[in-house]
Amino acid sequence: MGSSSGTLARRRRPGRPSPTTPEPEGAAVRTQTRPPSTGRSLEHPDRDLIRLEDVLHALSDPMRLQIVCALAGSEGEQSCSVFALPVSKSTTTHHFRVLRESGVITQIYRGTAKMNALRRDDLEELFPGLLDSVLTGAHRQAARLGEEGR
């Protein structure tokens, strides 16, 4: 493909507008917020912004509850890769995001690994006894239904 100036034009993927194609009249202007230059920062709610209904919603899903139980039973942080959930990688990522955005866990990058830990102190300060009650109930339910070790 040549142009009138004799230089080669880059091929564009179908459906992608060229940089010189104007937006249609009345089209919404899209802006994209970019993460900090490291690209390795994850947002977490401040302790004072954690809401009970968000925490309860996060804990209401069986996969997320399984993640929380595993984190509660481990010492320190755990990498996302240690969780063998019976769902796709994108769904696993979604579950971790819901837990992080609700304030149940913290996530931090250590090299290429995303490390996870319970925000036990924050949750205990805001909702005394909630996490321990949920964990106890989850373990009792698993034992009652013969799901121990899942």
C-alpha positions in Angstrom: 0.0 0.0 0.0 1.5 3.3 -1.0 0.5 6.9 -0.5 0.9 9.9 -2.7 4.1 10.9 -0.9 5.7 7.5 -1.6 5.8 6.3 2.0 4.2 3.1 3.1 1.0 3.3 5.1 0.4 1.0 8.0 -2.4 -1.5 7.7 -5.2 -1.0 10.1 -7.3 -3.7 11.6 -10.9 -3.7 10.4 -13.3 -1.8 12.6 -10.6 0.4 14.1 -10.8 4.1 13.1 -7.7 5.7 11.8 -6.2 8.4 14.0 -7.3 11.1 11.5 -10.9 9.8 11.2 -13.1 12.4 13.0 -15.6 11.2 15.6 -19.2 11.2 14.4 -21.1 14.4 15.3 -22.6 14.1 18.7 -20.5 11.0 19.7 -19.4 10.8 23.3 -15.8 11.6 23.8 -14.1 8.6 25.5 -11.4 9.2 28.0 -9.2 6.5 29.4 -7.7 6.9 32.8 -4.3 5.3 32.9 -2.8 3.6 36.0 0.3 5.0 37.5 3.4 4.6 35.4 4.4 1.4 37.1 1.0 -0.1 36.1 1.2 -2.3 39.2 -1.1 -0.3 41.5 -4.4 -1.8 42.6 -7.1 0.3 44.3 -8.5 -0.7 47.6 -11.2 1.0 49.6 -10.0 2.9 52.7 -11.2 1.3 55.9 -13.8 4.0 56.5 -15.3 3.3 53.1 -15.8 -0.5 53.5 -19.6 -1.1 53.6 -21.3 -4.1 55.3 -23.5 -4.8 52.3 -20.5 -5.0 49.9 -18.7 -7.4 52.3 -21.7 -9.6 52.6 -22.2 -9.6 48.8 -18.5 -10.6 48.3 -18.8 -13.4 50.8 -22.1 -14.7 49.3 -20.5 -16.4 46.3 -19.2 -19.9 46.9 -16.0 -19.4 44.9 -15.2 -16.1 46.8 -16.0 -17.8 50.1 -13.6 -20.6 49.1 -10.9 -18.0 48.5 -11.5 -16.3 51.8 -11.5 -19.6 53.7 -8.2 -20.5 52.0 -6.6 -17.2 52.9 -7.9 -17.4 56.5 -6.2 -20.8 56.8 -2.9 -19.7 55.5 0.0 -17.7 57.0 0.5 -14.4 55.3 -0.1 -13.7 51.6 -1.0 -16.1 48.9 -0.5 -15.8 45.2 -3.5 -16.0 42.9 -1.9 -19.0 41.2 -2.2 -21.2 44.3 -6.0 -21.2 44.1 -7.3 -24.1 42.0 -10.9 -22.9 41.4 -13.1 -24.8 38.9 -13.7 -21.7 36.8 -11.9 -19.9 34.0 -8.9 -17.6 34.7 -11.0 -14.5 33.8 -13.8 -15.6 36.2 -11.1 -16.1 38.9 -9.8 -12.6 38.3 -13.3 -11.3 38.6 -13.8 -13.0 42.0 -10.5 -11.5 43.3 -11.5 -8.1 42.1 -14.9 -8.3 43.9 -13.2 -9.3 47.1 -10.6 -6.5 46.8 -13.1 -3.8 45.9 -15.4 -4.7 48.7 -12.5 -4.5 51.2 -12.3 -8.2 52.1 -8.8 -8.7 50.8 -5.7 -6.7 49.8 -3.8 -7.4 46.6 -0.3 -6.3 45.9 2.1 -7.1 43.2 5.4 -8.8 44.2 7.3 -9.1 41.0 4.9 -10.7 38.5 2.8 -12.4 41.2 -0.3 -10.8 42.6 -0.3 -11.5 46.3 -3.5 -11.7 48.4 -4.2 -11.3 52.1 -7.4 -10.9 54.2 -8.0 -7.5 55.7 -8.8 -9.3 58.9 -7.9 -6.3 61.2 -10.0 -3.9 59.1 -13.0 -6.2 59.0 -12.8 -7.0 62.8 -12.6 -3.3 63.6 -15.6 -2.4 61.5 -17.8 -5.6 61.9 -16.6 -7.4 65.1 -17.0 -11.1 64.8 -18.3 -11.1 61.3 -15.4 -12.8 59.5 -14.9 -15.4 62.2 -18.7 -16.2 62.2 -18.7 -16.6 58.4 -15.6 -18.8 58.4 -17.0 -21.0 61.2 -20.3 -21.3 59.3 -18.5 -22.1 56.0 -16.5 -24.9 57.7 -19.5 -26.4 59.4 -21.5 -26.3 56.2 -18.7 -28.0 54.3 -18.4 -30.7 57.0 -22.2 -31.2 57.0 -22.4 -31.5 53.3 -19.3 -33.6 52.9 -17.4 -30.9 51.1 -14.4 -30.7 53.4 -11.2 -30.0 51.4 -13.0 -28.2 48.6 
